[in-house]
């Protein structure tokens, strides 16, 4: 009876069921019959479902990780011994186009997420250089009032539901106050020189 390693088997050569092959089990070299290997492989394959993964455990055995659910991500576990599925805090993202900034005006943005966003951020994009900023510079702005004075109406009100993100700009000219890039002082932007972008996650 021949005695071969698995790597010595060539395509088109079908070994007999009783022929011995060298293999490794639990870190030790052992000999298996072809039928034993076929039986093991058949058992593993029979247990698999579409989307499942195989990995090697601490005993050097190949084991199955059942597929996760929609939107989950694969990561290494804390012990660094096996992969695992984890549910992400956000699975959907929306980014608006550049919106005109007009004091006192509303903007309604259909986000298409299907549910109310959990998180919303906003930024303004410089379209005409001013206050030390160059064209294309992006500056984050608050969701809410944009001034330390309760009498000022800089900034914006933002509401959300399962369909829209609704923005209402404050009535003060410029709408947003930023820290100037040229002298680090606070100053209102010229609204026509900037555009608003809103991002939402759910």
Protein Blocks (a to p, Z undefined) as FASTA:
>chain_A
ZZddfklpcghiacdfklccdddeehiacdddfklmmmmmmmmmmmpcehiacdddfkop
acddddddehiacdddfkopaccddddfbfbdcddddddddehiacdddehnopacfbdc
dddddfbggehiaehiacdddeddfbfbfkbcgdjdddddfkbccddddfbehkiacddf
klopacdddfklpccdddddZZ
